[in-house]
Amino acid sequence: MAKAVFLSVFMLALISTGASAKDTRFWNLTANTITSLQLSPPGKNEWGRNQTENDRDHTVDHDERLKITDAEAGTYDVKFVDQSGRTCIVPNVQVKAGSIFSIEEKELKGCTK
């Protein structure tokens, strides 16, 4: 009986892990917690909804991953605001369905406060 319960729990864990692995995610590799993150078609300044609303505390800490919704695969400009009040735009970020894309601190140029 214990083996059957263990096997059932193990199978459920695999199923739920597989489902979440298909989500498109942003990985915050900047130095600060992000409080707002939006996507726009390149060069258009047509910013979509704040993706941090997808997170329980509406922020993305350093080294945290955030589920991205309402965005098809493609190239985007990414605008974010972090907890220090810095606003940054990172152009031409590749977003692939079911994959993780990241922004690193060393990529940031021309951020404003």
Secondary structure by P-SEA (a helix, b strand, c coil): caaaaaaaaaaaaaaaaaaaaabbbbbbcccccccbbbbccccccccccccccccccccccccbbbbbccccccccccccccccbbbbbbccccccccccccccccccccccc
